[in-house]
Amino acid sequence: MGDGAPFLANQVDDKFGAQGSYLLDFYHVCEYLAEAAKSCASNDEKTWTETQKKCLKNNEYKNVLANLKPHLIAPEIKDDKAPVRACYRYLSNRTDQLDYKTAIEKGYPIGSGEIESAHRYVIQERLKLPGAWWKAANADSMLALRVVRSNNRWNDYWKAKVA
């Protein structure tokens, strides 16, 4: 999951091939939708945005693109003044990264908020103790152990190390 930066999706392809998939962070998508809503439905932005979000969660991205298309403005208008175009381009260039329905059905998160906030209690809580300093190799090992513990895999880890 990520914000749609091409290099992130390419890394997933390079490292996992057909065994992996990349999901566009739903929060980032919603930011684009909220900006587009100002032009697409200025009289009821919230309802319009919620409708688009429901479509995306049902893998109906074509409906969202169709709802954006009538509001596209002339290409000579700068991108920073064309939020509908930015949203349309963002989604249409990443349709293979919008499989929210499958993620939801499998109980996977569709937003990166959990992961982005986890650094405070998984990483920083241990590594940023007052007066502490770390060598890179030691910090990497400590982080690996913290992640194992946070994922409730502590006993599995030690069983594998002993075996």
Secondary structure, DSSP 8 states (H G I E B T S, - for coil): -BS--HHHHHHHHHHHGGG----B-HHHHHHHHHHHHHHH-TT-HHHHHHHHHHHHHTT-HHHHHHHHGGG---TTS-GGG-HHHHHHHHHHTTGGG--HHHHHHTT--SSSHHHHHHIIIIIIHHHT-TT----HHHHHHHHHHHHHHHTT-HHHHHHHHH-
